[in-house]
């Protein structure tokens, strides 16, 4: 399978790297020192599931590569529109552009640029990040991806991607309802990102402090309520399932929002809690916990955006 990874960071580097080690034709788009290191030394992945290294073609833009079967679209949410604008050279008649991003707005933004027929929804469940140029470190999480056509049909292209993932030893599945998957993950990400970034402590400390753990649940609950108002069919026990999942994660788990805050990088706050607040206002839904997180982190998001 021919795959182009847009954004060779913690998600794109890990899953794209796994596909490359299985012999699939993988190319990656990256920037800055990370791009230079990938060119000079190849991709190195340090993973709790086993370290590996792989050499793949890399470039600063998609124009270096021709049409492919699958685009793994893994940029930060605030770069969705600008990165999508450069995808034309890699899109063929049946190319699937699979968003593996945080948030629930990315697929619509992609569709507006590349055409709805090319967009496939996706969710990655993994704790991984770039720890130094050319190095992606995977510290935990299921290391799983779930994807699906936006109309939930099992197309040939998602079946082929599933087979390629299994061939590479990637835990993957086709979602029967990709919208439900995206919103379920969104609820969890908003809680984990919001709390670890706001208190600047890992998940274990949040679980041990009853007021903080209660606020974690409140954020999950608010996003679930919003999803249902948006017409998304979520399981009745979705809040309990997300809380149970969070309970089982390593005590030293952080979020990418936390890492971006403390390293001075631009933050995805607007695509997470900002989106929750805006969408809730349209329905008249009160989301006090999400609004508090947004207010607490907004000064940092502004500082990092100009820093």
C-alpha positions in Angstrom: 0.0 0.0 0.0 1.2 3.5 -0.8 0.9 5.8 2.2 1.8 9.4 2.7 2.0 10.7 6.3 1.3 14.4 6.7 2.8 15.3 10.1 5.4 12.7 11.2 5.0 13.4 14.9 3.9 11.1 17.7 0.9 9.7 15.9 2.0 9.9 12.2 5.6 8.8 13.0 4.5 5.8 15.1 1.8 4.4 12.8 3.5 5.4 9.6 6.7 3.8 10.8 4.9 0.6 11.7 3.5 0.4 8.2 6.9 1.0 6.7 8.5 -1.8 8.7 6.0 -4.2 7.2 7.1 -3.3 3.7 4.4 -0.8 2.7 5.5 2.2 0.6 5.5 5.0 3.2 6.6 8.6 2.7 6.4 11.4 5.3 6.0 15.1 5.5 7.7 16.9 8.4 9.2 20.3 9.2 12.3 21.9 10.7 14.9 20.0 12.8 12.7 16.9 12.8 12.7 16.8 9.0 16.5 17.3 8.9 17.0 14.4 11.4 14.7 12.1 9.5 16.7 12.7 6.3 20.0 12.2 8.0 19.3 9.3 10.4 15.9 7.9 9.5 12.9 7.6 11.9 13.7 6.1 15.3 10.8 5.0 17.5 11.2 4.2 21.1 8.1 2.2 22.1 6.8 0.2 25.0 5.8 -2.3 22.4 9.4 -2.5 21.1 11.8 0.0 19.6 12.4 0.2 15.8 14.1 2.3 13.2 13.2 2.8 9.5 14.3 4.9 6.6 11.5 6.5 4.6 11.4 9.3 2.0 10.7 12.6 3.7 10.0 16.1 2.4 8.7 19.5 3.6 5.6 19.2 1.5 3.3 16.7 -0.3 4.3 18.0 -3.7 7.4 15.8 -3.5 5.2 12.7 -3.8 2.7 11.4 -6.3 -0.8 10.1 -5.8 -1.2 7.5 -3.0 -3.7 5.1 -1.7 -3.9 6.6 1.8 -3.0 9.9 3.4 -2.6 9.6 7.2 -3.4 13.2 8.1 -1.8 13.8 11.5 -1.1 17.5 11.9 -2.3 19.6 14.8 -5.9 20.8 14.4 -4.9 24.4 14.0 -2.9 23.4 10.9 -5.7 21.4 9.2 -6.7 24.0 6.6 -3.2 25.0 5.6 -1.9 21.4 5.4 -5.0 20.3 3.5 -4.3 23.0 0.9 -1.1 21.2 -0.1 -2.6 17.7 -0.6 -3.5 17.9 -4.3 -0.3 16.2 -5.6 -0.9 13.0 -3.5 -4.7 12.6 -4.1 -5.8 10.2 -6.8 -9.3 9.2 -7.8 -9.9 6.9 -4.8 -7.3 8.3 -2.2 -8.5 8.1 1.4 -7.5 11.0 3.5 -7.7 9.6 7.1 -7.7 12.2 9.8 -6.0 10.9 13.0 -6.3 14.2 14.8 -7.8 15.6 18.0 -11.2 17.2 17.8 -14.4 16.8 15.9 -14.1 19.7 13.4 -11.2 18.4 11.2 -13.2 16.1 8.9 -15.4 19.0 7.8 -12.5 21.3 7.3 -10.7 18.6 5.2 -13.8 18.0 3.1 -14.1 21.6 2.3 -10.6 21.6 0.7 -10.1 18.1 -0.8 -13.7 17.0 -1.3 -15.9 15.0 1.0 -15.5 11.8 -1.1 -11.8 11.6 -0.1 -12.3 12.1 3.7 -12.3 9.2 6.1 -12.8 9.7 9.8 -10.2 8.2 12.2 -9.1 8.2 15.8 -5.7 7.2 17.3 -5.4 6.0 20.8 -1.8 6.3 21.9 0.5 8.4 24.1 3.4 9.4 21.9 5.4 12.5 21.0 8.6 13.7 19.4 11.2 13.7 22.2 14.1 14.9 20.0 14.5 15.5 16.3 14.0 12.2 14.4 12.8 10.4 17.5 9.2 9.5 18.4 8.6 8.1 21.9 5.6 5.9 22.6 5.0 5.7 26.3 1.6 4.1 26.6 -2.0 3.7 25.6 -3.5 1.0 23.4 -1.5 2.1 20.3 -4.8 1.5 18.4 -6.4 3.2 15.4 -10.1 3.1 14.4 -11.3 4.5 11.2 -14.3 4.5 8.8 -16.1 6.1 6.0 -18.2 9.1 7.2 -21.4 7.3 5.9 -20.3 4.2 7.8 -20.1 1.9 4.8 -17.3 -0.7 4.7 -15.6 0.4 1.5 -12.9 -1.5 -0.3 -10.4 1.2 0.6 -11.0 1.0 4.4 -10.9 -2.8 4.1 -7.5 -2.5 2.4 -6.2 -0.1 5.0 -7.3 -2.5 7.8 -5.5 -5.4 6.2 -2.3 -3.2 5.9 -2.5 -2.3 9.5 -2.9 -5.9 10.7 -0.1 -6.9 8.4 2.1 -4.3 10.3 1.0 -5.5 13.7 -1.1 -2.5 14.3 -4.2 -2.9 16.5 -6.9 -1.4 14.1 -10.5 -1.7 13.3 -13.2 -0.2 11.1 -15.8 1.7 13.1 -19.5 0.8 12.7 -20.2 4.4 13.6 -17.2 6.7 13.2 -19.0 9.7 14.5 -19.6 7.9 17.8 -16.0 7.0 18.0 -14.8 10.5 17.4 -17.1 12.1 20.0 -16.3 9.4 22.5 -12.6 10.1 22.1 -13.3 13.8 22.1 -14.9 13.5 25.6 -11.9 11.6 26.9 -9.3 13.9 25.3 -11.0 17.1 26.6 -11.0 15.7 30.2 -7.4 14.4 30.1 -5.9 17.3 28.2 -7.9 19.9 30.2 -7.0 18.5 33.6 -3.3 17.5 33.0 -2.6 20.9 31.4 -4.5 23.0 33.9 -2.9 21.5 37.0 0.3 20.5 35.3 0.4 17.1 36.9 -0.1 13.6 35.5 -3.3 11.6 35.5 -2.4 9.7 38.6 -2.3 12.9 40.8 -5.7 13.9 39.4 -7.2 10.5 40.2 -5.9 10.8 43.8 -7.5 14.3 44.4 -11.3 13.8 44.6 -12.2 17.4 43.5 -10.0 17.1 40.5 -11.3 13.6 39.6 -14.8 14.9 39.9 -14.0 17.7 37.5 -12.5 15.2 35.1 -15.9 13.3 35.1 -17.8 16.6 34.7 -15.9 17.4 31.5 -16.5 13.9 30.1 -20.2 14.3 30.9 -20.5 17.8 29.4 -19.0 16.6 26.1 -21.2 13.5 26.0 -24.3 15.7 26.6 -23.2 18.0 23.8 -22.6 15.0 21.4 -26.2 13.8 22.0 -27.5 17.3 21.2 -25.5 17.2 18.0 -27.3 14.0 17.1 -24.5 11.5 17.8 -25.7 8.2 19.1 -23.4 7.4 22.1 -23.7 4.4 24.3 -25.7 4.9 27.5 -22.7 3.9 29.7 -20.2 5.9 27.7 -19.2 8.2 30.7 -18.6 5.2 33.0 -16.6 3.5 30.3 -14.4 6.5 29.8 -13.8 6.9 33.5 -13.0 3.2 33.8 -10.5 3.6 30.9 -8.9 6.6 32.6 -8.6 4.7 35.8 -6.5 2.0 34.1 -4.0 4.3 32.5 -0.5 4.7 33.9 -0.2 7.2 36.7 2.4 9.2 34.9 0.2 9.8 31.8 0.0 13.3 30.4 -1.6 14.8 27.4 -0.2 16.5 24.2 -1.8 19.7 25.4 0.2 19.6 28.6 3.4 18.9 26.6 2.7 21.8 24.2 2.0 24.1 27.2 5.2 23.5 29.0 7.4 23.4 25.9 6.0 26.7 24.6 4.4 25.2 21.5 1.2 26.3 20.0 -1.8 24.6 21.7 -4.9 22.9 20.4 -7.1 24.5 23.1 -9.4 26.1 20.5 -10.1 22.8 18.8 -10.8 21.1 22.1 -12.4 23.2 24.8 -13.0 26.2 22.6 -15.0 24.0 20.2 -17.0 22.6 23.2 -17.9 26.1 24.5 -18.9 27.4 21.0 -21.0 24.4 20.2 -22.7 24.3 23.6 -23.6 28.0 23.3 -25.6 27.2 20.1 -27.7 24.7 22.2 -27.9 26.7 25.4 -26.1 23.9 27.1 -24.2 24.8 30.3 -20.6 23.4 30.3 -19.0 25.0 33.4 -16.1 22.6 33.7 -15.1 22.9 30.1 -15.6 26.7 30.2 -13.3 26.9 33.3 -10.5 24.9 31.6 -10.8 27.1 28.5 -10.5 30.2 30.7 -7.6 28.9 32.7 -5.6 27.8 29.7 -6.5 30.7 27.3 -3.6 33.0 28.4 -1.1 30.2 27.9 -2.6 29.4 24.4 -2.2 33.1 23.5 1.3 33.3 24.9 2.4 30.2 23.1 0.8 31.2 19.8 3.0 34.3 19.6 6.0 32.8 21.3 
